[in-house]
Amino acid sequence: MNIFCLAGRLASFALLLALAGPTWAAEPVSLFPPAAKRVVFLGDSITYAGQFVEDIAAYQQARFPEHPVTIINVGLPSETVSGLSEPGHADGKFPRPDLHERLARVLAKTRPDLVFACYGMNDGVYLPLDAARFQSYRDGIKWLHAQVTQAGAAIIHVTPPVFDEVKGGHAGYEAVLSAYSAWLVSQRTNGWDVIDLHTPMKQYLAAQRAKYPAFALTKDGIHPGDLGHWLMAQAILEHLGVTAAQSANSINALLAPYPDGGQILAREQASQRVWKDAWLTETGHKRPNMKRGLPMVIDPQTGEARLITNAVSDGKSTP
């Protein structure tokens, strides 16, 4: 080969490497920003149920095993960010817990780098759209945003899931959640990071019900089953750049290409279900009839938590 020809080819190859370099450098090392080592999920009973959190945690572990991230679920059933509670909630046994009461403790104990917050389902207290209630929701979300950012963490807001009036009654309540979701999405113009899972879930439900009138994502109109939780996880994963999630019909399908993907999911499910109760017990709340979690020790320097696994739960609910 002519030496000048070889030199030209080498120069061309060097140019290609230079052009490709930024693309290679952009290869993700985590679902989350590289500095995010501790990720907290806040929300109500849907977050507490946690299948979508488990799905996200499993994918993070399977896809990025060399970049461990602590994922903490502190969702609390019945909770609102609006501070509202309908008359006779829980047959009059207790009002809805209010995030305002516990957020400072949650942030202090968990020390998050990133927070996902999914509120709205309970915030309209299952009544028609009302200006005062809507304002309470907006005020609560703005307060939450400010508190998290002042604590030094980033926050990603997540719109509430779809409400199914066929299963849950409360005529007109889906319009409330649609309005809340649209407002939350509009905050992107203020620089907020917002994931809209309400719209794709609503569209999916409508499309399936058009073909199969008995189709439902929930039994009670509120709490999604496994498929509903996958749709939530799917929307969040897509927002985080996981393009493969769009064509996957389940977390198992998404994890299929990864060695031991099913085992990783099972481990994350088991782990999350222990830790969420432990964190709720550690951070405290006013919601009765919650399972008491295992005690933990938090390192004051690193913030790392360790469960005291030789402690035996008495099986009693937290007060």
One Martini backbone bead per residue (centre of mass of N, CA, C, O) as a GRO file, in nm:
protein
  319
    1MET     BB    1   0.097   0.035   0.022
    2ASN     BB    2   0.076   0.352   0.004
    3ILE     BB    3   0.188   0.578   0.234
    4PHE     BB    4  -0.022   0.802   0.166
    5CYS     BB    5  -0.271   0.627   0.184
    6LEU     BB    6  -0.229   0.531   0.476
    7ALA     BB    7  -0.228   0.811   0.603
    8GLY     BB    8  -0.514   0.886   0.510
    9ARG     BB    9  -0.661   0.660   0.661
   10LEU     BB   10  -0.564   0.732   0.943
   11ALA     BB   11  -0.685   1.016   0.945
   12SER     BB   12  -0.978   0.925   0.904
   13PHE     BB   13  -0.993   0.748   1.157
   14ALA     BB   14  -0.929   0.973   1.359
   15LEU     BB   15  -1.177   1.142   1.290
   16LEU     BB   16  -1.389   0.933   1.369
   17LEU     BB   17  -1.302   0.914   1.664
   18ALA     BB   18  -1.353   1.209   1.732
   19LEU     BB   19  -1.656   1.203   1.658
   20ALA     BB   20  -1.728   0.948   1.847
   21GLY     BB   21  -1.637   1.016   2.133
   22PRO     BB   22  -1.891   1.158   2.261
   23THR     BB   23  -2.070   0.908   2.232
   24TRP     BB   24  -1.909   0.725   2.417
   25ALA     BB   25  -1.913   0.918   2.665
   26ALA     BB   26  -2.245   0.897   2.677
   27GLU     BB   27  -2.248   0.643   2.812
   28PRO     BB   28  -2.423   0.510   3.043
   29VAL     BB   29  -2.398   0.436   3.415
   30SER     BB   30  -2.705   0.519   3.466
   31LEU     BB   31  -3.026   0.612   3.515
   32PHE     BB   32  -2.887   0.828   3.672
   33PRO     BB   33  -2.715   1.050   3.784
   34PRO     BB   34  -2.395   0.987   3.882
   35ALA     BB   35  -2.439   1.138   4.173
   36ALA     BB   36  -2.674   0.936   4.227
   37LYS     BB   37  -2.693   0.725   4.521
   38ARG     BB   38  -2.978   0.844   4.636
   39VAL     BB   39  -3.318   0.728   4.595
   40VAL     BB   40  -3.644   0.875   4.627
   41PHE     BB   41  -3.983   0.767   4.699
   42LEU     BB   42  -4.282   0.950   4.676
   43GLY     BB   43  -4.617   0.882   4.822
   44ASP     BB   44  -4.864   0.664   4.821
   45SER     BB   45  -5.006   0.356   4.797
   46ILE     BB   46  -4.879   0.310   4.517
   47THR     BB   47  -4.590   0.342   4.610
   48TYR     BB   48  -4.595   0.143   4.841
   49ALA     BB   49  -4.648  -0.108   4.677
   50GLY     BB   50  -4.393  -0.081   4.448
   51GLN     BB   51  -4.355  -0.221   4.169
   52PHE     BB   52  -4.227   0.015   4.006
   53VAL     BB   53  -3.980   0.038   4.186
   54GLU     BB   54  -3.875  -0.250   4.150
   55ASP     BB   55  -3.834  -0.233   3.845
   56ILE     BB   56  -3.625  -0.005   3.850
   57ALA     BB   57  -3.421  -0.141   4.039
   58ALA     BB   58  -3.369  -0.389   3.859
   59TYR     BB   59  -3.261  -0.242   3.612
   60GLN     BB   60  -3.026  -0.102   3.741
   61GLN     BB   61  -2.882  -0.367   3.829
   62ALA     BB   62  -2.869  -0.509   3.549
   63ARG     BB   63  -2.742  -0.269   3.371
   64PHE     BB   64  -2.569  -0.138   3.647
   65PRO     BB   65  -2.373  -0.318   3.850
   66GLU     BB   66  -2.125  -0.091   3.887
   67HIS     BB   67  -2.379   0.117   3.991
   68PRO     BB   68  -2.478   0.168   4.281
   69VAL     BB   69  -2.817   0.218   4.412
   70THR     BB   70  -3.019   0.370   4.647
   71ILE     BB   71  -3.358   0.263   4.691
   72ILE     BB   72  -3.628   0.458   4.836
   73ASN     BB   73  -3.937   0.371   4.993
   74VAL     BB   74  -4.188   0.633   5.122
   75GLY     BB   75  -4.462   0.547   5.086
   76LEU     BB   76  -4.806   0.656   5.190
   77PRO     BB   77  -5.095   0.572   5.274
   78SER     BB   78  -5.342   0.831   5.202
   79GLU     BB   79  -5.171   1.052   5.108
   80THR     BB   80  -5.098   1.407   5.097
   81VAL     BB   81  -5.001   1.743   4.970
   82SER     BB   82  -5.263   1.926   5.039
   83GLY     BB   83  -5.399   1.848   5.336
   84LEU     BB   84  -5.642   1.676   5.268
   85SER     BB   85  -5.976   1.557   5.394
   86GLU     BB   86  -6.238   1.369   5.394
   87PRO     BB   87  -6.521   1.302   5.517
   88GLY     BB   88  -6.493   0.987   5.660
   89HIS     BB   89  -6.231   0.875   5.650
   90ALA     BB   90  -6.204   0.559   5.724
   91ASP     BB   91  -6.475   0.571   5.880
   92GLY     BB   92  -6.349   0.800   6.084
   93LYS     BB   93  -6.063   0.703   6.207
   94PHE     BB   94  -5.888   0.889   5.996
   95PRO     BB   95  -5.701   1.106   5.855
   96ARG     BB   96  -5.516   1.211   5.623
   97PRO     BB   97  -5.209   1.217   5.557
   98ASP     BB   98  -4.942   1.465   5.572
   99LEU     BB   99  -4.647   1.552   5.432
  100HIS     BB  100  -4.576   1.796   5.615
  101GLU     BB  101  -4.519   1.617   5.878
  102ARG     BB  102  -4.251   1.432   5.737
  103LEU     BB  103  -4.042   1.545   5.531
  104ALA     BB  104  -3.804   1.640   5.705
  105ARG     BB  105  -3.732   1.355   5.808
  106VAL     BB  106  -3.687   1.215   5.542
  107LEU     BB  107  -3.454   1.396   5.442
  108ALA     BB  108  -3.266   1.359   5.690
  109LYS     BB  109  -3.246   1.040   5.676
  110THR     BB  110  -3.198   0.978   5.354
  111ARG     BB  111  -3.030   1.172   5.181
  112PRO     BB  112  -3.096   1.276   4.897
  113ASP     BB  113  -3.027   1.327   4.544
  114LEU     BB  114  -3.312   1.198   4.456
  115VAL     BB  115  -3.661   1.274   4.372
  116PHE     BB  116  -3.969   1.105   4.361
  117ALA     BB  117  -4.305   1.245   4.291
  118CYS     BB  118  -4.643   1.099   4.359
  119TYR     BB  119  -4.922   1.309   4.324
  120GLY     BB  120  -5.316   1.323   4.339
  121MET     BB  121  -5.517   1.094   4.390
  122ASN     BB  122  -5.600   1.218   4.691
  123ASP     BB  123  -5.614   1.545   4.664
  124GLY     BB  124  -5.932   1.555   4.565
  125VAL     BB  125  -6.106   1.360   4.750
  126TYR     BB  126  -6.323   1.243   4.539
  127LEU     BB  127  -6.402   1.514   4.399
  128PRO     BB  128  -6.483   1.757   4.229
  129LEU     BB  129  -6.382   2.016   4.074
  130ASP     BB  130  -6.189   2.263   4.264
  131ALA     BB  131  -6.033   2.552   4.329
  132ALA     BB  132  -5.933   2.507   4.622
  133ARG     BB  133  -5.818   2.221   4.590
  134PHE     BB  134  -5.628   2.287   4.359
  135GLN     BB  135  -5.459   2.493   4.519
  136SER     BB  136  -5.360   2.294   4.735
  137TYR     BB  137  -5.199   2.125   4.538
  138ARG     BB  138  -5.013   2.341   4.424
  139ASP     BB  139  -4.894   2.430   4.693
  140GLY     BB  140  -4.780   2.153   4.776
  141ILE     BB  141  -4.590   2.110   4.534
  142LYS     BB  142  -4.422   2.368   4.571
  143TRP     BB  143  -4.326   2.299   4.852
  144LEU     BB  144  -4.186   2.036   4.784
  145HIS     BB  145  -3.986   2.146   4.582
  146ALA     BB  146  -3.845   2.342   4.779
  147GLN     BB  147  -3.756   2.140   4.999
  148VAL     BB  148  -3.577   1.959   4.824
  149THR     BB  149  -3.385   2.176   4.707
  150GLN     BB  150  -3.292   2.286   4.987
  151ALA     BB  151  -3.163   1.991   5.053
  152GLY     BB  152  -2.992   1.924   4.767
  153ALA     BB  153  -3.204   1.803   4.571
  154ALA     BB  154  -3.350   1.644   4.325
  155ILE     BB  155  -3.660   1.665   4.120
  156ILE     BB  156  -3.924   1.435   4.016
  157HIS     BB  157  -4.221   1.460   3.871
  158VAL     BB  158  -4.536   1.270   3.897
  159THR     BB  159  -4.805   1.181   3.765
  160PRO     BB  160  -5.093   1.053   3.810
  161PRO     BB  161  -5.276   0.810   3.773
  162VAL     BB  162  -5.537   0.663   3.660
  163PHE     BB  163  -5.891   0.694   3.682
  164ASP     BB  164  -6.159   0.451   3.730
  165GLU     BB  165  -6.501   0.495   3.715
  166VAL     BB  166  -6.604   0.209   3.665
  167LYS     BB  167  -6.464   0.098   3.940
  168GLY     BB  168  -6.478   0.377   4.146
  169GLY     BB  169  -6.643   0.600   4.059
  170HIS     BB  170  -6.659   0.920   4.097
  171ALA     BB  171  -6.776   1.127   3.913
  172GLY     BB  172  -6.515   1.325   3.755
  173TYR     BB  173  -6.225   1.246   3.871
  174GLU     BB  174  -6.052   1.222   3.617
  175ALA     BB  175  -6.062   1.528   3.555
  176VAL     BB  176  -5.894   1.608   3.796
  177LEU     BB  177  -5.632   1.451   3.720
  178SER     BB  178  -5.596   1.586   3.448
  179ALA     BB  179  -5.559   1.872   3.561
  180TYR     BB  180  -5.322   1.815   3.746
  181SER     BB  181  -5.135   1.706   3.525
  182ALA     BB  182  -5.130   1.952   3.338
  183TRP     BB  183  -5.006   2.142   3.542
  184LEU     BB  184  -4.749   1.986   3.597
  185VAL     BB  185  -4.643   1.988   3.305
  186SER     BB  186  -4.634   2.308   3.285
  187GLN     BB  187  -4.368   2.326   3.476
  188ARG     BB  188  -4.150   2.298   3.259
  189THR     BB  189  -4.132   2.612   3.203
  190ASN     BB  190  -3.979   2.625   3.506
  191GLY     BB  191  -3.769   2.364   3.498
  192TRP     BB  192  -3.915   2.113   3.544
  193ASP     BB  193  -3.923   1.769   3.620
  194VAL     BB  194  -4.163   1.581   3.420
  195ILE     BB  195  -4.372   1.295   3.445
  196ASP     BB  196  -4.609   1.149   3.215
  197LEU     BB  197  -4.836   0.883   3.307
  198HIS     BB  198  -5.133   0.949   3.272
  199THR     BB  199  -5.176   0.957   2.966
  200PRO     BB  200  -5.084   0.666   2.880
  201MET     BB  201  -5.282   0.521   3.070
  202LYS     BB  202  -5.543   0.639   2.956
  203GLN     BB  203  -5.499   0.539   2.665
  204TYR     BB  204  -5.474   0.238   2.728
  205LEU     BB  205  -5.749   0.197   2.859
  206ALA     BB  206  -5.922   0.292   2.618
  207ALA     BB  207  -5.815   0.091   2.405
  208GLN     BB  208  -5.885  -0.174   2.558
  209ARG     BB  209  -6.191  -0.114   2.611
  210ALA     BB  210  -6.274  -0.101   2.312
  211LYS     BB  211  -6.209  -0.417   2.282
  212TYR     BB  212  -6.247  -0.471   2.613
  213PRO     BB  213  -6.492  -0.385   2.827
  214ALA     BB  214  -6.361  -0.544   3.094
  215PHE     BB  215  -6.124  -0.383   3.115
  216ALA     BB  216  -5.852  -0.343   3.367
  217LEU     BB  217  -5.610  -0.193   3.602
  218THR     BB  218  -5.831  -0.213   3.828
  219LYS     BB  219  -6.056  -0.285   4.100
  220ASP     BB  220  -6.106   0.036   4.232
  221GLY     BB  221  -5.969   0.273   4.033
  222ILE     BB  222  -5.670   0.310   4.178
  223HIS     BB  223  -5.510   0.031   4.209
  224PRO     BB  224  -5.275  -0.110   4.051
  225GLY     BB  225  -5.158  -0.357   3.892
  226ASP     BB  226  -4.905  -0.498   3.733
  227LEU     BB  227  -4.957  -0.350   3.466
  228GLY     BB  228  -4.980  -0.065   3.581
  229HIS     BB  229  -4.695  -0.061   3.703
  230TRP     BB  230  -4.551  -0.098   3.436
  231LEU     BB  231  -4.652   0.165   3.304
  232MET     BB  232  -4.507   0.340   3.508
  233ALA     BB  233  -4.220   0.238   3.466
  234GLN     BB  234  -4.207   0.289   3.164
  235ALA     BB  235  -4.232   0.600   3.172
  236ILE     BB  236  -3.982   0.646   3.347
  237LEU     BB  237  -3.770   0.497   3.178
  238GLU     BB  238  -3.805   0.663   2.923
  239HIS     BB  239  -3.727   0.934   3.055
  240LEU     BB  240  -3.432   0.797   3.130
  241GLY     BB  241  -3.357   0.646   2.831
  242VAL     BB  242  -3.525   0.368   2.791
  243THR     BB  243  -3.611   0.253   2.488
  244ALA     BB  244  -3.683  -0.054   2.543
  245ALA     BB  245  -3.948  -0.003   2.710
  246GLN     BB  246  -4.156   0.057   2.483
  247SER     BB  247  -4.162  -0.265   2.375
  248ALA     BB  248  -4.221  -0.363   2.651
  249ASN     BB  249  -4.467  -0.571   2.840
  250SER     BB  250  -4.245  -0.603   3.072
  251ILE     BB  251  -4.002  -0.652   3.299
  252ASN     BB  252  -3.917  -0.931   3.195
  253ALA     BB  253  -3.860  -0.839   2.905
  254LEU     BB  254  -3.643  -0.624   2.977
  255LEU     BB  255  -3.455  -0.846   3.140
  256ALA     BB  256  -3.387  -1.084   2.942
  257PRO     BB  257  -3.087  -0.992   2.835
  258TYR     BB  258  -3.009  -1.045   3.134
  259PRO     BB  259  -2.837  -1.190   3.357
  260ASP     BB  260  -3.046  -1.279   3.605
  261GLY     BB  261  -3.305  -1.098   3.588
  262GLY     BB  262  -3.513  -1.258   3.761
  263GLN     BB  263  -3.340  -1.264   4.022
  264ILE     BB  264  -3.313  -0.963   4.057
  265LEU     BB  265  -3.612  -0.904   4.090
  266ALA     BB  266  -3.661  -1.082   4.338
  267ARG     BB  267  -3.461  -0.934   4.522
  268GLU     BB  268  -3.587  -0.653   4.504
  269GLN     BB  269  -3.862  -0.725   4.613
  270ALA     BB  270  -3.771  -0.829   4.889
  271SER     BB  271  -3.613  -0.578   4.978
  272GLN     BB  272  -3.824  -0.351   4.948
  273ARG     BB  273  -4.041  -0.485   5.148
  274VAL     BB  274  -3.858  -0.430   5.396
  275TRP     BB  275  -3.750  -0.132   5.374
  276LYS     BB  276  -4.011   0.038   5.368
  277ASP     BB  277  -4.093  -0.022   5.663
  278ALA     BB  278  -3.834   0.074   5.794
  279TRP     BB  279  -3.846   0.370   5.694
  280LEU     BB  280  -4.121   0.446   5.812
  281THR     BB  281  -4.041   0.393   6.104
  282GLU     BB  282  -3.791   0.581   6.118
  283THR     BB  283  -3.943   0.854   6.015
  284GLY     BB  284  -4.236   0.861   6.048
  285HIS     BB  285  -4.597   0.873   6.132
  286LYS     BB  286  -4.985   0.901   6.125
  287ARG     BB  287  -5.047   0.613   6.014
  288PRO     BB  288  -5.237   0.366   6.073
  289ASN     BB  289  -5.190   0.025   6.023
  290MET     BB  290  -4.880  -0.023   6.010
  291LYS     BB  291  -4.609  -0.187   5.959
  292ARG     BB  292  -4.348  -0.281   6.146
  293GLY     BB  293  -4.026  -0.227   6.112
  294LEU     BB  294  -3.715  -0.265   6.108
  295PRO     BB  295  -3.450  -0.175   6.252
  296MET     BB  296  -3.200   0.091   6.237
  297VAL     BB  297  -2.874   0.203   6.121
  298ILE     BB  298  -2.720   0.528   6.087
  299ASP     BB  299  -2.465   0.675   5.947
  300PRO     BB  300  -2.357   0.995   6.024
  301GLN     BB  301  -2.158   1.026   5.778
  302THR     BB  302  -2.292   0.856   5.519
  303GLY     BB  303  -2.608   0.742   5.559
  304GLU     BB  304  -2.593   0.454   5.599
  305ALA     BB  305  -2.797   0.166   5.615
  306ARG     BB  306  -2.886  -0.079   5.882
  307LEU     BB  307  -3.017  -0.367   5.961
  308ILE     BB  308  -3.169  -0.530   6.241
  309THR     BB  309  -3.206  -0.870   6.194
  310ASN     BB  310  -3.226  -0.982   6.505
  311ALA     BB  311  -3.484  -0.854   6.509
  312VAL     BB  312  -3.818  -0.897   6.628
  313SER     BB  313  -4.113  -0.860   6.522
  314ASP     BB  314  -4.436  -0.797   6.675
  315GLY     BB  315  -4.657  -0.722   6.440
  316LYS     BB  316  -4.721  -0.442   6.492
  317SER     BB  317  -4.845  -0.146   6.462
  318THR     BB  318  -4.819   0.164   6.402
  319PRO     BB  319  -4.945   0.458   6.552
   0.00000   0.00000   0.00000
